[in-house]
Amino acid sequence: MEELNKDELWAAGKSLLLQSGIPKAQCGSFVGKLVKDFGADVVIGAVRAAVVARPADAATYLVGACQTAAGQRPKALGKQSALEQHNFDVARRLAAQEA
């Protein structure tokens, strides 16, 4: 995907929100709030990712992507990593019971 300027990315963000059912009048405010909360660079990255992913619920996707990029929530684990983490947690609990 070619580099887009900030105005084009904002337009893409608002378009994604509109397509997922957010009223047109609220789309700009939503993007503006994201920029206020997370900064323009984080929002631009989230919009780029959303344009590629085309999520059904763009608002939730954008908020989640911004939170992850800002370090406010951990990145989602892949299936294998999640299974390994679960197994590690079970083993730790069992070891704590035996101690």
N, C-alpha and C positions, 0 to 999 in steps of 0.2 A: 504494500500500500504506500503510495507516495505521501510525502510529508504534507500535512495540512496546517494552515495557520490557525490561530486561536479562534478567530471568528467562524471559520468553517467547522472546527471541532465543536464549538458551542451549538452551531446550527445542527450538526449531526446528533449531538446529545439531546437537543430539544425534539428533533425528529423521532429519535428512538423512543423518547417518553410519550410523544403524541401517538405513535403507533401502538404503544402498549396500554393506551386508554387514559392517560393523564390529560385533562382538559388543556387546550392550547394556551389559555391565559396563565396557567400554572407552570408550564414547562420552563419558561425563562426564569421564574422565581426559584424553581427547584434546582436548576443548574447554578444559579447565583448563590443559593444557600450552600451547595456543595463546595463552591469556590471559597466562600467565606469560612467554612468549617475546615477544609482540607488544603486549600491553596490551588492555584490554577494548574500547576504542573501535575499534581496528583489527579485532578479531575480530567485533564487532557489524556493522561494515561488510561484512566478508567473508561473514558469515551472511546478511545482507540480500541481497547479490548472488547467493549460492548459492540462496536461496529462489526468486529470479526465474529464474535460469539452469537450475536442476534438473540439475546435472551427474551423469553416470553414476558418477563416482568423486569423491564429496564430499570425502573426506579430502585428496586431491591438490589439488582445486580450492581448498579452504579454506587449505591451506598456501601455495599459490601466490598467492592473493589477499592473504593476510597479508604475505607477503614483498614483493610489489609495493607494497602500501600503506605498508610500513615502509621502502621505498627499498632493499631488499636485492637486488632484481633489476629490470631495466628493464621497462617496460610493453611488451606485445606490440605489434608494428607491424601495421598493416593491410596488405593485399596490395599496395596501391599504394606505401605508404611503404617496405615491405620491398623491393620491386622498385627503387625509387629509391635506397635505401641500397646495395643490391647493385651497381647500376650505378655509383654513386659510388665504391665500394670498388674495382671493376675499373678504372675510369679512374685512380684514384690509384695503383694498382699499375703500370699501364702507364706513367704519367708518371714514376714512380720508376725504371723500367727504362731509360727514354730519357735520364734525367739523368746 
